[in-house]
Amino acid sequence: MFYDTDAAGVVHNIAYLRFIEKNRTLLASELGLNYKEMATSGIYGAVIRIEIDYRRPGLLGDNLKVRGWLDSVKRVKFWCGFEIFRADDNQILVASKQELALVKMPEAKPTRLPPDLKEYIKE
């Protein structure tokens, strides 16, 4: 979209994070983490760390796609991986990893992850 780019037609770095955020929400549903149910119980996903590598610029008019997967799981933290690529030539534009935890609010207390979450790790 035009609003995702600068005057030169290059995708803004912050737009990539928005694309990843949308994909992470969809990924959570695939992993059985229903945000509506979690909010009712007072448990929320919290981003702890983001690593992002900008490899190539996306340009106005590019058809971009996002791949997301569960990368690793510990007791209370997990990592998700993401790639944003240009659909026309499959060139990876951005690679990102996010470390997350589930947190019980309002106490801000980390919560153990569902035991079956490990089944979804991308091999």
QUIFEN-V789146 format. One record per residue. N is the residue number from 1. RES is the residue in one letter. PSI is psi in whole degrees, 0 to 359 (* if undefined). Layout:
n->[N;N]
res->[RES;RES]
psi->[PSI;PSI]
//
This chain:
n->[1;2;3;4;5;6;7;8;9;10;11;12;13;14;15;16;17;18;19;20;21;22;23;24;25;26;27;28;29;30;31;32;33;34;35;36;37;38;39;40;41;42;43;44;45;46;47;48;49;50;51;52;53;54;55;56;57;58;59;60;61;62;63;64;65;66;67;68;69;70;71;72;73;74;75;76;77;78;79;80;81;82;83;84;85;86;87;88;89;90;91;92;93;94;95;96;97;98;99;100;101;102;103;104;105;106;107;108;109;110;111;112;113;114;115;116;117;118;119;120;121;122;123]
res->[M;F;Y;D;T;D;A;A;G;V;V;H;N;I;A;Y;L;R;F;I;E;K;N;R;T;L;L;A;S;E;L;G;L;N;Y;K;E;M;A;T;S;G;I;Y;G;A;V;I;R;I;E;I;D;Y;R;R;P;G;L;L;G;D;N;L;K;V;R;G;W;L;D;S;V;K;R;V;K;F;W;C;G;F;E;I;F;R;A;D;D;N;Q;I;L;V;A;S;K;Q;E;L;A;L;V;K;M;P;E;A;K;P;T;R;L;P;P;D;L;K;E;Y;I;K;E]
psi->[152;320;350;0;165;188;337;1;19;136;132;147;324;332;322;320;325;318;318;319;315;315;322;324;316;319;318;318;318;330;1;13;92;111;324;315;320;317;322;324;356;16;131;150;135;127;127;324;144;130;133;133;121;109;319;153;139;147;155;128;346;142;104;144;154;132;136;147;159;124;316;157;134;197;316;355;155;157;138;143;150;145;136;126;158;123;326;323;5;21;128;123;321;137;134;150;144;133;131;164;158;134;132;126;150;3;343;40;125;144;142;146;155;135;332;358;326;335;339;2;132;124;*]
//
